[in-house]
Amino acid sequence: MNVGAAPLEHNPFPARLPDLGVHDAYCAGPEGRDGYFAFADRPEPPDADEGGVILIGGRPHLGKSVLAHRCLHRHADAGRLPVDLAGRTSDGLPGPAECLARMRGVHPLPDEVRAALREVRSADPVEAHDELGRALDGRRLTVRLPRPDPNLRPAAIADRVLAYARAAVAANTGVYLFEYPYWVEDQWTEVTELVERDPDGPLVTPVVLEPFSDRDLMAFMRARVGGGDALDALLDLDPKVLLRALGRQRASLSPNNLTWFNVLCHQAFAAAIRAGAARVAVHHYLEAAVRVGAP
């Protein structure tokens, strides 16, 4: 401990990152939520002016929900009507016609969308969306879907994605946000290849989220503690060296997702606070790594 330095009392890292929840009038998007930051290496919401599906893929805890929220936030700013179904159970992710029926029970829902849904009579996915598009009288939707059943095989995922893409285009070039979590990269590859081979493949915009870079994690650390000077004052170690050391153990401990890295930092600061230390040192992070385990 530094001579005369007061022991740490405040842990700047929450025990868990806040859940962004369902996008509604009270959730302005990640730009306005504590705990979420603008990362230089993360993808921006893609252009979807022609409608279809934005297919967001990636392993758990890489920011799929955050990107979906950013899409809803940006599309709403551009005049689209946002609908978030992510808080609803997936039931294996029904087809787009069933999705319209489910929307009727969503609250809050823009009055314009609710009125248009009452005019939809067809059970055919594309025709039903065409009716919805006419009832919206030129307005366009962006709908975030519930996550699919993790037991669905890639071929079934591709079929659902394409069905939603065709339906969305029928509804005034609407957009469906489809979050596809996977553990094995081959599953993502199979889905995107099946989509690309289909005549309607151009209606789908795939976005895959890679593990967070060291630069992203450094930006996260600085933002959580209040800047670079504050970080230097709190750490008795070089964070770049720490990240490289963790990166070399990627088979067991890897800073590749923000949820795990946040928990690691929280535990390291907690260990330093318990020890009455004035700064967080390497051994506090090593203790935390043993406590937290692999991501």
DOMI-381772 format. One line per 2 residues: number of its first residue (from 1); their letters; for each residue x, y negated, z of C-alpha. Coordinates in nm, 2 decimals. Layout:
<rs>
NUM> A> X Y Z; ...
</rs>
This chain:
<rs>
1> MN> 0.00 0.00 0.00; 0.12 -0.35 -0.07
3> VG> 0.23 -0.53 0.24; -0.04 -0.77 0.35
5> AA> -0.29 -0.66 0.08; -0.64 -0.59 0.19
7> PL> -0.77 -0.24 0.14; -1.02 -0.18 -0.14
9> EH> -1.39 -0.21 -0.05; -1.58 -0.23 -0.38
11> NP> -1.61 0.04 -0.64; -1.67 -0.13 -0.97
13> FP> -1.76 0.20 -1.14; -2.12 0.33 -1.08
15> AR> -2.17 0.69 -0.97; -2.36 0.73 -1.30
17> LP> -2.39 0.51 -1.60; -2.74 0.36 -1.61
19> DL> -3.00 0.54 -1.82; -3.11 0.31 -2.10
21> GV> -3.46 0.45 -2.09; -3.73 0.39 -2.35
23> HD> -3.70 0.08 -2.56; -3.99 -0.16 -2.49
25> AY> -4.06 -0.52 -2.42; -3.86 -0.50 -2.10
27> CA> -3.55 -0.33 -2.26; -3.38 -0.58 -2.49
29> GP> -3.12 -0.32 -2.60; -2.77 -0.23 -2.48
31> EG> -2.63 -0.58 -2.55; -2.84 -0.70 -2.25
33> RD> -2.80 -0.41 -2.02; -2.54 -0.38 -1.74
35> GY> -2.30 -0.10 -1.80; -2.30 -0.10 -2.18
37> FA> -2.03 -0.28 -2.38; -1.95 -0.37 -2.74
39> FA> -1.68 -0.13 -2.84; -1.45 -0.20 -3.14
41> DR> -1.44 0.16 -3.26; -1.81 0.25 -3.23
43> PE> -2.03 0.25 -3.54; -2.27 -0.04 -3.61
45> PP> -2.64 0.03 -3.68; -2.64 0.12 -4.05
47> DA> -2.84 -0.06 -4.32; -3.17 0.11 -4.38
49> DE> -3.36 -0.14 -4.59; -3.48 0.13 -4.83
51> GG> -3.62 0.34 -4.54; -3.58 0.71 -4.46
53> VI> -3.40 0.86 -4.16; -3.09 0.75 -3.97
55> LI> -2.95 1.08 -3.85; -2.73 1.02 -3.54
57> GG> -2.52 1.32 -3.45; -2.25 1.39 -3.19
59> RP> -2.17 1.60 -2.89; -2.33 1.50 -2.55
61> HL> -2.24 1.16 -2.39; -2.09 1.00 -2.70
63> GK> -2.35 0.72 -2.72; -2.63 0.85 -2.95
65> SV> -2.90 0.69 -2.74; -2.71 0.36 -2.72
67> LA> -2.68 0.35 -3.10; -3.05 0.44 -3.13
69> HR> -3.13 0.15 -2.90; -2.91 -0.08 -3.10
71> CL> -3.10 0.02 -3.42; -3.43 -0.05 -3.26
73> HR> -3.31 -0.38 -3.12; -3.16 -0.50 -3.45
75> HA> -3.46 -0.37 -3.66; -3.70 -0.55 -3.43
77> DA> -3.50 -0.87 -3.48; -3.54 -0.82 -3.85
79> GR> -3.91 -0.81 -3.83; -3.97 -0.43 -3.80
81> LP> -4.22 -0.28 -3.55; -4.02 -0.06 -3.31
83> VD> -4.18 0.25 -3.16; -3.98 0.47 -2.91
85> LA> -4.09 0.83 -2.86; -3.77 0.94 -2.69
87> GR> -3.94 0.96 -2.35; -4.19 1.22 -2.47
89> TS> -4.13 1.59 -2.46; -4.01 1.73 -2.80
91> DG> -4.21 2.05 -2.82; -3.96 2.16 -3.08
93> LP> -4.00 1.83 -3.25; -4.32 1.84 -3.45
95> GP> -4.36 1.74 -3.81; -4.42 1.38 -3.92
97> AE> -4.80 1.41 -3.94; -4.82 1.54 -3.58
99> CL> -4.58 1.26 -3.48; -4.83 1.00 -3.60
101> AR> -5.10 1.17 -3.38; -4.86 1.15 -3.09
103> MR> -4.79 0.79 -3.14; -5.15 0.71 -3.05
105> GV> -5.08 0.79 -2.69; -4.77 0.58 -2.66
107> HP> -4.78 0.28 -2.43; -4.68 0.01 -2.49
109> LP> -4.74 0.01 -2.86; -4.77 -0.30 -3.09
111> DE> -5.14 -0.37 -3.15; -5.07 -0.38 -3.52
113> VR> -4.94 -0.02 -3.51; -5.23 0.10 -3.29
115> AA> -5.49 -0.04 -3.53; -5.31 0.10 -3.83
117> LR> -5.30 0.45 -3.68; -5.67 0.45 -3.64
119> EV> -5.71 0.43 -4.01; -5.50 0.74 -4.08
121> RS> -5.71 1.04 -4.18; -5.49 1.27 -4.39
123> AD> -5.32 1.57 -4.23; -5.06 1.57 -4.51
125> PV> -4.73 1.41 -4.38; -4.66 1.20 -4.69
127> EA> -5.02 1.10 -4.76; -5.08 1.02 -4.39
129> HD> -4.77 0.79 -4.39; -4.89 0.63 -4.72
131> EL> -5.22 0.55 -4.54; -5.03 0.41 -4.25
133> GR> -4.82 0.19 -4.48; -5.13 0.05 -4.65
135> AL> -5.29 -0.02 -4.31; -4.98 -0.20 -4.19
137> DG> -5.02 -0.43 -4.50; -4.65 -0.47 -4.57
139> RR> -4.51 -0.45 -4.22; -4.25 -0.18 -4.16
141> LT> -4.19 0.06 -3.87; -3.87 0.19 -3.70
143> VR> -3.95 0.50 -3.49; -3.71 0.67 -3.25
145> LP> -3.80 1.04 -3.24; -3.78 1.28 -2.94
147> RP> -3.47 1.48 -2.94; -3.51 1.82 -3.11
149> DP> -3.52 2.15 -2.94; -3.15 2.25 -2.89
151> NL> -3.24 2.60 -3.00; -3.34 2.49 -3.35
153> RP> -3.09 2.61 -3.61; -2.92 2.37 -3.86
155> AA> -3.15 2.48 -4.14; -3.46 2.39 -3.94
157> IA> -3.30 2.06 -3.83; -3.23 1.97 -4.20
159> DR> -3.59 2.06 -4.30; -3.73 1.83 -4.03
161> VL> -3.50 1.55 -4.12; -3.60 1.56 -4.48
163> AY> -3.97 1.58 -4.40; -3.94 1.27 -4.18
165> AR> -3.74 1.09 -4.45; -4.01 1.15 -4.72
167> AA> -4.28 1.04 -4.48; -4.10 0.73 -4.37
169> VA> -4.04 0.60 -4.72; -4.41 0.65 -4.79
171> AN> -4.49 0.41 -4.50; -4.35 0.09 -4.65
173> TG> -3.98 0.21 -4.63; -4.01 0.29 -4.27
175> VY> -3.72 0.44 -4.07; -3.71 0.73 -3.83
177> LF> -3.42 0.75 -3.59; -3.33 1.12 -3.54
179> EY> -3.08 1.20 -3.27; -2.92 1.54 -3.32
181> PY> -2.70 1.66 -3.03; -2.47 1.95 -3.10
183> WV> -2.17 2.12 -2.93; -2.00 2.26 -3.23
185> ED> -1.90 2.04 -3.52; -1.98 2.32 -3.77
187> QW> -2.35 2.27 -3.69; -2.34 1.90 -3.79
189> TE> -2.15 1.99 -4.11; -2.41 2.25 -4.20
191> VT> -2.70 2.01 -4.14; -2.55 1.73 -4.35
193> EL> -2.45 1.96 -4.63; -2.81 2.10 -4.65
195> VE> -2.94 1.75 -4.65; -2.70 1.63 -4.92
197> RD> -2.80 1.92 -5.15; -3.16 1.83 -5.14
199> PD> -3.31 1.59 -5.40; -3.43 1.37 -5.11
201> GP> -3.09 1.37 -4.95; -3.02 1.00 -5.04
203> LV> -3.31 0.90 -4.80; -3.09 1.02 -4.51
205> TP> -2.81 0.81 -4.36; -2.59 1.03 -4.14
207> VV> -2.39 0.87 -3.86; -2.16 1.10 -3.65
209> LE> -2.02 0.97 -3.32; -1.66 1.07 -3.25
211> PF> -1.50 1.09 -2.91; -1.42 0.75 -2.75
213> SD> -1.08 0.62 -2.84; -0.82 0.52 -2.58
215> RD> -0.88 0.16 -2.69; -1.25 0.20 -2.62
217> LM> -1.18 0.34 -2.27; -0.94 0.06 -2.20
219> AF> -1.21 -0.19 -2.30; -1.45 -0.01 -2.07
221> MR> -1.21 -0.03 -1.77; -1.14 -0.40 -1.82
223> AR> -1.51 -0.48 -1.86; -1.61 -0.29 -1.55
225> VG> -1.36 -0.46 -1.32; -1.39 -0.81 -1.47
227> GG> -1.10 -0.85 -1.71; -0.74 -0.76 -1.77
229> DA> -0.60 -0.96 -1.48; -0.84 -0.79 -1.23
231> LD> -0.75 -0.45 -1.37; -0.38 -0.52 -1.32
233> AL> -0.45 -0.63 -0.96; -0.65 -0.31 -0.88
235> LD> -0.43 -0.04 -1.04; -0.09 0.07 -0.92
237> LD> -0.04 0.25 -1.25; -0.02 0.19 -1.63
239> PK> -0.37 0.29 -1.76; -0.23 0.35 -2.11
241> VL> 0.01 0.61 -1.96; -0.28 0.76 -1.76
243> LR> -0.49 0.80 -2.08; -0.21 0.96 -2.27
245> AL> -0.15 1.20 -1.99; -0.52 1.30 -1.98
247> GR> -0.52 1.32 -2.36; -0.25 1.58 -2.35
249> QR> -0.47 1.81 -2.15; -0.76 1.79 -2.39
251> AS> -0.83 2.16 -2.36; -0.94 2.12 -2.00
253> LS> -0.96 1.75 -1.91; -1.03 1.49 -2.18
255> PN> -1.13 1.13 -2.17; -1.35 1.19 -2.48
257> NL> -1.68 1.08 -2.35; -1.78 0.77 -2.15
259> TW> -2.00 0.95 -1.89; -1.71 1.18 -1.78
261> FN> -1.46 0.89 -1.79; -1.69 0.67 -1.58
263> VL> -1.73 0.95 -1.32; -1.35 1.00 -1.32
265> CH> -1.29 0.63 -1.25; -1.56 0.62 -0.99
267> QA> -1.41 0.91 -0.80; -1.05 0.77 -0.83
269> FA> -1.17 0.44 -0.68; -1.37 0.63 -0.41
271> AA> -1.05 0.82 -0.32; -0.85 0.50 -0.28
273> IR> -1.12 0.34 -0.07; -1.14 0.65 0.16
275> AG> -0.76 0.63 0.20; -0.77 0.26 0.28
277> AA> -0.54 0.18 -0.02; -0.51 -0.17 -0.16
279> RV> -0.47 -0.04 -0.52; -0.56 0.28 -0.72
281> AV> -0.26 0.50 -0.79; -0.19 0.80 -1.01
283> HH> -0.25 1.05 -0.73; -0.60 0.91 -0.68
285> YL> -0.68 0.98 -1.04; -0.53 1.33 -1.01
287> EA> -0.74 1.40 -0.70; -1.05 1.27 -0.90
289> AV> -0.96 1.49 -1.20; -0.96 1.80 -0.98
291> RV> -1.28 1.70 -0.82; -1.46 1.61 -1.15
293> GA> -1.33 1.90 -1.36; -1.36 1.92 -1.74
295> P> -1.61 1.70 -1.93
</rs>
